[in-house]
Amino acid sequence: MSNDQHGFSTRAITAGQHFDPTTGAVVPPIYMTSTFVQDGIGGFRGGYEYARGGNPTRDSLQALLASLEGGTAAFSFASGLAAEDTLLRAILAPGDHILMGNDVYGGTHRLVDRVFVPWGVALSTVELTDLDAVRSAIRPGTTKVLWVETPTNPLLKINDIAALAELGHEFGITVVVDNTFASPYLQQPISLGADVVVHSTTKYIGGHSDVVGGAVIVNSEELAEKVGFLQFGVGAVSSPMDAWLTIRGIKTLAVRLDRHSSNAQSIAETLVGHPALDAVYYPGLSTHPGHEIAARQMKAFGGMISLSFAGGEGVARKFAESMELFQLAESLGGVESLVCYPSDMTHASVRGTALEVPTNVVRLSVGIEDVADLTADLLTALDAAE
Ligand SMILES: *Cc1c(COP(=O)(O)O)cnc(C)c1O
């Protein structure tokens, strides 16, 4: 049973998780069913009718996510982008404007730019660390969504959630935080004033690179009703198996993020000043421009680091292709370390826009392996790349 007074690590294991009353199985079963028998027409057991509308395994994940993010309700989806799409449909109509940070996940920008803009929504991007710039980019009465990522992907910029929420609310704007890079263990946007949190649960929440999923966590009944209706009415729901894998991942979220963060902190400190690099982007470094805000709004600084290569694109590409433990792949947040070349991989869709990623940048998702092994792998590849 969940008890909202318990701490985060306890709730990660108990919230929404009820042992099976029939057998006593400690782990609730996966309800691999599309439909539910009715005791007479309309006689639903536990309210279950058809699994697009509700499935006990998905409900269990949703209760868990709502508890961990401190929201009133959570909705889980087949992918992070399906979650974002459903949320945006719930808020936006043709004629509305959405304002986004200028360093958001490439797929989020593509969703709005290629699907919502042709439908009649206006999009602009702005530097979210500059609150005056954000204020002047707001179109009063027309801007309906302020989309915030922090830390950002891939440059690990830090945006001040409390200040942006306050500014957005001055204009009646719904403030959304994509909390994928931090996870609810490191950062709780709703408690900082945000209205909605979205996740690609594919990343840290799932945590084992074995499931694709997404979530929306809201803090108002009105929005819960709209998102809940669209989850049912459009139907991009997570499967029972995906929901179960995600629950299984969440149980270790706190211990994984502690290790991701300490490994990344150690690696970032080791790599600063390396002659092959002209910058190490990591909010845990005291020289990072967002370090103070990050220290205020995050519990630790997470597992993502980006590197900028002094020798340019060729050296960056060679480095990305030459490690052993850091495998070259898209995605992030799993227990294994990955390396990505954003300009050609995760962010290829934003080339030629204001969100273009410099071609000398490489992104690391630092896993939970032994930090000495990871450091040796990086230093060998850096020496070779020089
Ligand atoms: C991966 C990612 C998404 C998209 O999620 P999918 O599960 O791949 O659809 C959204 N935001 C961020 C920050 C991401 O890293």
The ligand as an SDF file (V2000), in Angstrom:
LIG
                    3D

 15 15  0  0  0  0  0  0  0  0999 V2000
   13.7900   10.5680  -25.6910 C   0  0  0  0  0  0  0  0  0  0  0  0
   13.1950   11.8500  -25.2680 C   0  0  0  0  0  0  0  0  0  0  0  0
   11.8910   12.1910  -25.6030 C   0  0  0  0  0  0  0  0  0  0  0  0
   11.0220   11.3350  -26.4940 C   0  0  0  0  0  0  0  0  0  0  0  0
   10.6630   10.1230  -25.9170 O   0  0  0  0  0  0  0  0  0  0  0  0
   10.4180    8.7460  -26.7050 P   0  0  0  0  0  0  0  0  0  0  0  0
   10.1500    7.7770  -25.6080 O   0  0  0  0  0  0  0  0  0  0  0  0
   11.6540    8.4600  -27.4980 O   0  0  0  0  0  0  0  0  0  0  0  0
    9.2420    8.9710  -27.6020 O   0  0  0  0  0  0  0  0  0  0  0  0
   11.3790   13.3820  -25.1010 C   0  0  0  0  0  0  0  0  0  0  0  0
   12.1370   14.2090  -24.3450 N   0  0  0  0  0  0  0  0  0  0  0  0
   13.4140   13.9160  -24.0280 C   0  0  0  0  0  0  0  0  0  0  0  0
   14.1970   14.8760  -23.1820 C   0  0  0  0  0  0  0  0  0  0  0  0
   13.9960   12.7390  -24.4740 C   0  0  0  0  0  0  0  0  0  0  0  0
   15.2730   12.4710  -24.1620 O   0  0  0  0  0  0  0  0  0  0  0  0
  1  2  1  0
  2  3  1  0
  2 14  2  0
  3  4  1  0
  3 10  2  0
  4  5  1  0
  5  6  1  0
  6  7  2  0
  6  8  1  0
  6  9  1  0
 10 11  1  0
 11 12  2  0
 12 13  1  0
 12 14  1  0
 14 15  1  0
M  END
$$$$
